[in-house]
Amino acid sequence: MAFQLPIDCLIKILECLEDDKVTLYSCLLVNRLWCRISVEILWSFYNGIYDETYIPNILITEEILKMFMKQTPSLKRNADFKELQHITFPHLQILKLVNCPVEVNMLINFLENNGKSLKELYVNECNNSLNLAIAEFCPNLKSLYTKFPKNGTEILEAIFKNCQQLNSIKTICDDSYIGGKIILEIVVKYSPKNFRELKLLILSSHEKLSSEDLQLFFTGWEARIPQNPISLIISYDNSFEIDINIDEIITKYKKIIKKFKIKKKYFLIYSF
């Protein structure tokens, strides 16, 4: 019998390759498990600015077409989301649309037909209408990557209320979207009991997170019942001001912190 690594060990090993994108890309070809884990790591800190030759714009659409061509013989090989929006894929659990231009109303139609089965959803172009559709049609989501406009705080709360299996959110904070401080407050107050991971990519020159902001977050998390350890991962660019006494926070809240990382673009500043 061939030796197989426990999945936890495999995840740890591949996480060590986080900054070695070339090697990590090669792991996509090993098997489905390695591919799934590698994709999650590769997309953990997607910031919307990268060489598009790495991931063709229509990659996800093409993969969906290849998977379901036999299921729907009438589907043309050059079909786009205009056709996909009306098709039901009962076993579709992961949908990732990054740099793949799709009209919001088409994606909403697609989620109405397929959202219930989705476990992971990644959408780069987003607005309040689409986020409302996520709250309404995707009750079984476990992982979500989207953006929340500044006037979308109640919609983020609705997603937490309706998606009770949600355990991870990745989002961008800049001048057009909800700030990191407000997201931390909403996560503490409204996230479901199984929630355990928040990833923030901060691109705003007006954004600032202080030790006090993080202490308020961890104090609120400490008071939650049940008390699940939380992973908080912050990635930021050169314009973001960070004023955090990391050692003080870790010492005080290490019992409720599963993972705490701060990254400046692709450089790891701190990891716990």
N, C-alpha and C positions, 0 to 999 in steps of 0.2 A: 504493500500500500504506500502510495506517495505521501511524503511528509507535507503537512499543510500548516502554515502559521496561524495561530489564533488571530481573529480579526482585530482585537485590541492591539496586539503586537504589530500587525501589519500597518495599522493606522499610525502608530507611533513612528515606525520606520519611515513611512512615506511623508509624514509631517516634517521629518528632518531634511527632506529634499525641497522644502517650501521655497527656498531661494535659488534652487537649481532647476530652472524651468525646463531645460533641455532634457535632463534625466527624467524629470517628472512626466514630460510628454511621452517619453518612451514607455512609461508604465501604463499608459492608456491602452497599449496593445497586448498586454499580458493575458488578461481575461476580464470578464464582466465585473468581478469584485474589485480588482485592481483599478479598472477604468472608473468605476463609480467613486472610489475613494480619491483617486487622483484628480478627477473633475472637481470634486468638492474643495480640495485644497487649492487647485489652480484658480478657482473662482472666488475664493474666500475674500480677497481684497481687490476685486475688480473695481477700477475707478473710472471706467469709461474712456481712458486715454491709453491706447496701446496700438501696436502695429496690427492692422486688420488682416494682414496676410497670415497671421497665426490661426485665426478662427474666421472662416468665411462667413459673410453676413447671413447666408441662408443655410448654415449647417444644420440647425435644428429642424427646419422645415424639410430638408432633404432626408434627414434620418427618419422623421415621422413617415414620410412618403415611402421610404424603402421598407419600413416595418409593416406597413398596413396596405401595401399595394395589392397583395393577394386577397386581403379581406374585402377590398373595395375595387373590383375589376374595372369599374367605370372611371376610376380616378386616373387622370392623365399624368404622365411623367413630368410634365412641366407645370403641374398644378401649383398654386400658391395659396395663401391663407384665405383668399376669396372663396375657394372651394372647401378648404379644410374647416372653415368655421361651422359648416353645417353637418359635418361628419362626427359620429360618435365612436370614440375609442374606449371601450369599457374597461380595458386593463391599463390605460395610460396613468402612470403614477408620477412621472417627472416631466415637467415642461420648462425649458429654458430658452428664452428669447432675448438675446443680447446683440445689439447692432443689427437686428433683423426687423426692418420697418414693417409694422403691422398696424392697420387702422384700429383705433380703440374699440369702435363698435363691433368690428369683426372678432376681436379677441374676447369681448364680452359675450358674443354669441357662442364662441367656442367654449368658454368657461361654463356657460349655461348648460351646454350639452355634456361637458366632460369634467367639470370642476369637482364633482363629488368624489371621484376616484383619485384625484391628485393628492400626493403626499409632499411634493416639492414643487415650488413655482418660482421662477426667476424672470422678472420682466424689467427691462431697462427703461423703456419709455412708458411713463405712467401718469395718470391724473386721478382726480377724486372719483370720477365715474367708474374707472376701472378698479380702483381700490374698494369701492362700494360693492362692485360685482364679486370681487374676491371674498369679501365678508359674507355675501349672500350665497354664492355658489360653490365655495370651496371649504366646507366645514371640517374636512379631515386633514387639512394641511398640517404638516409637521415642521416644514422649513419654508421660509418666504424671503425673497429678495425683491424689494420694490422701493419706490420713493414716495414720500409723503409731503405734498405741498403745504405751505405754511398754514393754510386755512383748513387742513385736513386732520386736525387733532382728534375730532370726534369720530372720524372714520377709522383712525388707528385704534381707538378704543373699541369700535364696533368689530373690527377684525379680531381683537383679543376676546371679545365677548362671544362671538359666533364660532371661532376656530379654537375650540377647547383643547385640541391635541397639539396645538402649535408649541414647539419648544425652541425655535430658533428664528431670529429675524436679522437680516443684513440690510442696511439702508445707508443712503448718502445724506449728509447734512451740509447744505451750502446756503447761499443767500435766497434761494427759491424754495427751499424745503425746511421742514421742521428742524429746529436746532437740537443739538445733542443733549443739552440740559433738560429740555422739555420732554424729549424721548425717554430719558432716564426716569423722569417723574411718572410718565404714563406707564412705563414697563413695571415699575414697582407697584403701582396702584391697580392696574387693570389686566396684566398678563395672566394667563391661565396657570393653574397650579403646577403643570409639568414644564413650564418654560424654564430654560436653563442656559440660553446663549444669546448674547446681543453683540453684533458687529457693526461698528460705526465707521464710515469713511467720511472724514471731515475736510471739506474743501473751501470753507468760507474764511475770509480774512477777518470777518467780524465775530467769528465764533471763538469762545474761550471756555475752557473747562478748568476748574480749580480743584484743589484738594477738598474744599468744602462741598462742592457739587458731588464729588464721588463719595464722600463720607455720608452725605444725605441719602444717596442711592443705596449704599451698602447697609446703612442703618435701617432703612425701610425694608430692604431685602431680608435682613436679619429677623425682622418682626413678622415675616410672612409665615403662614401655616398652610401646608407643610413647608419646612425649611430646606429647600433644595440648593446645593452649591451652584453658583452662577459663574459662567464664563463671560468676561467682558473684554472685547478686543477692539482697540481704537487705532485706526490708521489715518494719517493726516499728511497734508502737503506743507510746503514751506511757509504758507501764509497764516497757518493756524497757530495761535498762542496756547501753549500748554504750561500750566503752573501747578504741578502735582507733586506732593511729597509721597513718593511711591512707597518707601520703606515704612512710613508711618501708617499708611493705609493697609499694607500687607500684614503688618504686626497686629493691627487692631481687628482685622476682618478675615484672617486667613482661614478660619473654620468654615466660612460660607463662600469662599472663592475657590472655584475649581481651576480656572485659568484666567490670567490677567496679562494681556499683552498690549504694548504700545509700539506702534510702527510709524516711522517717518518715511512715507512712500514705501519703498521696498526694503528699508533697513530696519531691522529689529532694534528698538531702543531699550525695551525692557520686557522680560518674560518671567512669569511665575507659574 
